[in-house]
Amino acid sequence: MSLAAIRDWLGAQEQVDDSLIEALSRDSRAGVRALAAAATARRERRRRHEAEQARMLELEHSFHARGLTNVAGVDEAGRGPLAGPVVAAAVVFPPGCDYPPARDSKQLDEARREELFDLIHARAAAVGVGQVESDEIDRLNIHQASLKAMYLAVKALGGLPVHAVLVDGPMVLRLGCPQEAVIGGDAKCLSIAAASVVAKVTRDRLMKQYDSQYPGYGFARHKGYCTPDHEAALRQLGSCPIHRRTFHQVARLTQPPLSQRCLAFHERLTRAGSRDELESVAAQIRQVRDNLSDFELDSLRRRYLKTRRELERGLPG
């Protein structure tokens, strides 16, 4: 059998018997032995993938064994950025389906995430997406906004009855079904990993749209995260409607310089050598709070809390 024929035959096989690989590896032709080595490497990669896939499905299978068929993995994207929505996704796979090789979206490049995004939608029983915009993040805080986005994602599963939920991180959703919070879930659970991919791709696409709507900030590049060029744009242009104005970095970069009065209070809070002295300065700040901006009050509040912690630890203020 020629080398080309052996190559074509091996390429057409899903699996090759160990005995055949062994026979090829003893062939007198170096090219055939190289094909045997390549086939062995492919087989080992397949075995590792199958073992990893089985590990990633342990949580889903534990619920399936209890008769809970529709298990939703839930994750979010966009807690940390200074702009844009927080987006969550919920994904349910039918038991025994051809599961896509989903993994933590942060470990994948953009092209691979896009590829998996399509595979997940093709093979899932249902996919739901929820998002909370920046103005509501400012009203709720980012933790509560993330919980709401996850809740909305589960509710967006197209009427599919959800029997159990696997949530990434220490999150508890107000749902009337069993759920499990999985720390680092996007690296441990396939359904959560799939949800992380869907959430990340959905949010990245939104930020690319915002890039054309609000030019100059570079949203298509950094997706709203706090990068040097994003900071520079905030200093130059100020905030835009999708910025999270309650985030300290946004306020810091878009507010005018602190007043001399605020700076003086800041210095006195820093130098306070006792709890009584610290509280005396705080009382004076409260008397003139109407003459300080919200940003200045927030800055002073942060300095007060930091000095108080230092005094409680017995460190110099």
Disulfide bonds with the S-S distance in Angstrom:
none
